[in-house]
Amino acid sequence: MKKHKFIFVVGGVMSGVGKGIACASIGKILQSRGFRINPIKIDPYLNVDAGTMNPKEHGEVFVLSSGLECDQDMGNYERFLDVELLSENYMTNGMVFKTVIDRERSLGYNGKCVEPLFHIVEESLSRIQASVKKSGADITIVEIGGTVGEYQNALFVEAARTMKLRNPNDVIFVLVSYLPIPHMIGEMKTKPTQYAIRTMNSYGVNPDIIIARAERPLDEQRKRKIADFGNIPYQHIISAPDADTIYEVPLNFEKFGLDDIILRLLHQKSKIKSDMIGWRKMVQKAKSASKDVSIAIIGKYFKTGDYVLSDVYISVIESLKHAAYLLDRNPKIEWLDSLDFENQEQSLARLDTFNGVLVPGGFGSRGIEGKIKAIQYVREHAIPYFGLCYGMQLALIEYARHCLGIEDANTTEVNRRTKNAVVDILPEQIEKIAVHDYGASMRLGAYPAVLKKSTIAYDAYSGQKDGRWSVGGKLTEPYTIHERHRHRYEVNPEYIAQFEKGGVIFSGTSPDRVLMEIMELPRNTHPFFIGTQFHPEFTGSLLHPHPLFTAFVEACIARQDM
Ligand code: GLN
């Protein structure tokens, strides 16, 4: 049987330098050589999944088709590799510890002393193997979250070491490190990377390749220094300066021959010559776009201290980029805090200066009235609008209040006792909340929706001739798509008829027509106004921009020409 190959990727010096993008890019260039890639992300936190975390803590919560709530890097992998990942592609310390402790409680270890440094390591390894088996891939790339030297991820590095010990020819280590250029001295420093290598050595492993992240390219002298110090061939030190777009990173790696280096280290013969034509074309489009398209995102999770945390909406941003690149536009995205509309620090007329407005998903009551005001403004001023999940629910609340005369319309998420709950809790959620069952308990993952003909949604999806978003790839009626969800509330069925009578089109519904999945306004009353109960931002990729994002950006461009 052909031996499976593993690439373990660890970070050095600090987080946030693009380890996930490096993994996705390595995957991409190996995929372009004909190998099937299985990316795994390991997160060192004790949360069993990412679902219970405030996005300010750890960035966006990405949702897989299976419904698993996980790290945003999984989104990068899917967007780069165009694969649908499984729950097995993700693990956290919490997941691993929980399994081991539950097994111990049921006498699964036959009276043995259960210890982190064996049982946790073995459980991590068996999860990796389970993922390999399910994926049918040739090469697995395991990204170990955090930086090397932390207590939190040490057991995973130990698992990687064990794997290498057992399969010396099938495992390599990549260190993604950072080389700072302190402003005061203006010189690139290698010392932190040297320490990171030494820390890796203390775990009994040495990096085979170093991805040297920095603002600027690495020069020969520093490359030599790292190579000599780290006992690594000079050619295996890859300079990875900041790129104009993350999608350029695989092309930069390819330029250095990183694909050949990795394949040689893994004793693999390349099956085909690299085929990155489509990818290169999109990157070219991104870099050469001369016109802008300006979009406001109205949210509330992006301020952290004095900094803006755009990671919280990363899939939304990337989806906007994909669509803009496809349409030869440079996306200019601006963050507007809904609270500023609420307390009138921001004038609503500001919205006129944008080509389109998007309200992404969210939770709770803070900033909600500000979002509703903004939605009312864009509806009344014919500004293209795209609402995602909460962005759809709030659009309906706004419509009910101002077009249907239901002045106190609300969602029970904001006001539990509201008389007119046009958005209400999903029946199956009531019990879960009553017993504080908040882990992985929302309506999660991929569900089908049937589309109504002659609507914005229908036209956008049915324009995808490869049937990419339709269930079973089928393009026949009833045209049924599947998209990923993450919500506890829904359009209250008691108000559907009233909405429809008042001019709202529900262009997507669950097959039994109980759940309203897409709402829109007729094209003769507003140029582009659409909301989805699901999250389309989780299913597009650079090579396959999501059709609804493309339709939205098209409408934004049309507004420019008005
Ligand atoms: N808070 C809303 C709900 O739970 C919307 C969720 C979201 O935007 N992801 O239904």
Boltz pocket constraint, residues with backbone or C-beta under 6 A from the ligand:
constraints:
  - pocket:
      binder: B
      contacts: [[A, 360], [A, 361], [A, 362], [A, 363], [A, 364], [A, 388], [A, 389], [A, 390], [A, 391], [A, 413], [A, 486], [A, 487], [A, 488], [A, 489], [A, 490]]
      max_distance: 6.0
